[in-house]
Amino acid sequence: MPPPPPPPGHGFRPAQRLLDVANAVRHDPRIPRTDLARLLAAHGETPADLAPGVFTDADADALRGAARRMTAVLTEPDPDRAAAALNDVFAECGARPRLSRHGDHPWHLHVDRGDDAGWADWFLASGALALAQILTEYGQPAWGECAAPDCTVLYLGTGPGSARRYCSPACASRTRVAAHRRRRRAEQAEQPEQADV
């Protein structure tokens, strides 16, 4: 199950928004427009921008497709292939950096075709820019898919410490406990049975 969206007021974190939308689409490939709108609102999009006549079912469908495309980047561990995939997205989206202030939003960076670009273009361009910044800062993809069996949640590993492999401490702990139990069973199976005295 994907993690819950961030609380309101935590907008303009495009890498986290990318992950939250991608995880939601992975969890439910047909996630309804209303649920996508709620998720985007949690990331700072305004109700006016997300109204049914502005953020349409066709927009939601295109956004789901863009999320699936970015999932391919989010599951790519090789820095060269990740960079090439991000460059492909930039080329496709006509990415030219510009500052934008629309609606009630403060000035912020856009890299899509313009304020009238579609939701999918906006999502692809802003997500690619966020991942490109992370890749250049860390020198490798600081993101991935949880290494725990039966978990497909995507995560960002941009915090302090060693590279992350799990989406949460719970998945890391569950995996360590399962490995410990497997080792114990293997050790017990290898021990010769003690003869009865």
PESULDA-V76275 format. One record per helix or strand. SS is the DSSP state (alpha for helix, beta for strand). FROM is the first residue (numbers start at 1). TO is the last residue. Records with the same first field share a line. If there is no record, write none. Layout:
# PESULDA-V76275
SS: FROM-TO  FROM-TO
This chain:
# PESULDA-V76275
alpha: 14-27  33-42  57-74  79-93  119-138  169-190
beta: 98-100  108-110  143-145  154-156
